[in-house]
Amino acid sequence: MGNEMLDKMAGRALRFEILTIFPEFFRGFFEHGVVSRAQKGGLIGIGVHDLRGFTEDRHRTVDDRPFGGGEGMVLKAEPLARALDALGIRPLAERKSPEHETGLRESGLRESVVLLSPQGRPFNQAVARELAGLERVTLVCGRYEGVDERINTLYCDREISIGDYVLSGGELAAAVVLDTVMRLIPGVLGNEASSAFESFGAADDSIDADVDGVPRSQHGAGGLLDYPHYTRPAEFRGVRVPEELMSGDHQAVRRWRRAEQLKKTLRNRPDLLAKASLTEEERRMVGRIEKEGETGR
Ligand code: ADE
C-alpha cells in the first residue's frame, strides 16, 4: 500500500475493504443515500475487491470441494490471501502490536479483519462502536458452505454473525455491518446526536444535553428500544397522535416517550430490560405495565 493511501486514512475517515465474489451486489447500496453521501464527503472510503481478480488459473476458480467430503463448495484460501496481501494486510502472526483484537498491524493502521459467517460472534451496537473507532475494517464475505478456515486462522481477528440464521453468503451481512458502523462516524448522519438516541443507544451522560428546548435526559435509549415516532397529520384513518406529543409540554413528552420505550421493550425485547439502567420509578412502571397487560399485541 502506498504512502498516499496511508496518509488519507490517517484522518478520521474510516476505510472499508470488502472481499467478495459478487462485487456487483454492493453497487445499488453504495450509490444511494447515506453511504453515497458519506463517501462523497470523505468520511468513509470503500473498496470492493473481486476475488476472481486474485485467481491465477484460466477458469478463475475461487472455490473447491471440501476435504472430508460433504455438500457444497468452499472458498479457496489462495485468492483470499492474495487479495489481503495486496491490501497490505499482514497475517496475524506478523502483526507488531501486542493487542490481540484490534491492534496496530504492520501497516501502522488501527484495523480489524472480519470474517462474516453464521459461526461468528453476534454483531451488535457495541461491536459496531468498536469498529467505528478504527481506521480500516476489512470485511471478508464467505460463500457456499464456507471459507477455508486457514484464512480465519491466519488473517482474521474477528468472526461475526449478524444473527442466528443462515444467509446465502456474507455479502448481506457485510452490508449490514458497514451501514451500522458508518452511521456512528461523526458527521455521517448530519445530526451528531441522532445515533445516540436510537434503540441500543449508549446510556452515557454525553447524551443528556437539551436540544431544541426538549429535555433529552430521558431520550437516550440506555439499552432500551426506541419510542414510537409520529409526524403530520394529527389524525390518520381515525388514529390520533398521542396528546402528550402535541401538548408542547416537554416534560410530558419526555415522560410519555420513556414510558413507551419501556412498553415496547417489554413487549418485543424483554431480555433487554434486565440489563437496562432503570430508576426505581421506572422499575415500578414496568411492574405496572406487566400487571395491566398494557403491552398490547
Ligand atoms: N453468512 C451466512 N449467514 C451469515 C450470518 N448470519 N451472519 C454473517 N454472515 C453470514
Residues whose N, C-alpha, C, O or C-beta is under 5 A from the ligand:
A	BS01	ADE	L116 S117 P118 I160 S161 I162 G163 Y165 V166 L167 S168 G169 G170 A173
